[in-house]
Amino acid sequence: MSLLKQCPFCGSNNAEYDPEKLCVKCNECAAEGPFGGLAKGNVRQRALSRWNNRRGVTFQAKKGVCMICGCTDDHACKGGCMWVNKQHTLCSACVERSAL
């Protein structure tokens, strides 16, 4: 089994290939990818390789601070939010925005 790099969104090491969606999915924050350009050859291996070889992504999140909007326990998003991962680095408002 291939080892996958951390999720670039939440820093989790709990990601795996999803054969139904033909991509890698993070089991902590539900980030998925990569999509597109995987039709030829071994789709699974190409998805794993693209997840691990993404460019320009460096994960440096701080526990208790949303890596997207910067909200904290003391300064939540307008309308409220809650942590959606164990690392407390991604809030519910940002997950909802990224799904749009």
N, C-alpha and C positions, 0 to 999 in steps of 0.2 A: 504494500500500500504506500502511495506517495505521501510525503509530508507536505502540508500546506503552510504557507506563511500566515501570520496573523491577519485577522480581518482589518482592512484599512479604516473602517469606521468605528469599531468598538475595541479593537485590540485583542479580541478573543482568539484562542487557538482551537475553538470548537467549530470548525467548518468542515464541510464534506461535499462531495459531488452529488448532485441531484439528477438522477437519470431521467426523470420525467421532464424536467425543465432544461436539461442539457447544459447545466452551469454549476458553479460552486455556490453553496449557500451557507451563510453563517448561522449557526443555531442559537446564537445569543441575541443578535440584533436584526436578524432576517435579511441582511444585505445579500444580494445575489449578483452574480456576474462571472465571467464576462459573457456578453451576448453578441451574436453576429460573427461571421467569418469562421464558424466552426463546422460547416457542412461537410468538408472534405476530410478524409482520413479518420483517425481515431479521435472521435469527438471528446471523449472523457479525458484522454491525455492532453489534448490541445487546451481544454478548459482549465485543467490543473496547471498547465504550463503558463497560460496567460494570467491566471490568478497570482501565481508566484513571481512572474516577471513584469508586473505592471510598473510603469514608469512614473516617476515624480510623486510617489506616495510614501510618506514617512509618517509613521504613527508615533505620536508623543502626547498621549492624553494624560490628564491628571485626574485622579479619582475625585468625584464630587463636582466636576466641571464638564458640562456638555461640550463635546469637541466640535459641534457645529455652531451652536448659538451662544455658548459661554454661560448659560444659566447655571445656578448653583442651588443648594438647599435653601439658602437664605434669600436668593433673588431668582425666583422661578419665572418662567415665561408669562407673558400677559395672558390671562385666562387660565393659568395653572398648567402644570405638567408634573410628570413623575418619571423616575428612572425606569428604563426598559431593559437594562442589562445589569448583570451582577457587578460589573466594574464601576457602575455609576458614571459613565462617560457619554451616554446618549439618552436624551429625554424624549418623552412621548410626543411632544409637539414637533420635534425634528423628524421623527419617524413618520408621522402623519404628513408632513410637508414633502418629504422625499418620495412618498408613494403617489403624489399627485402627478 
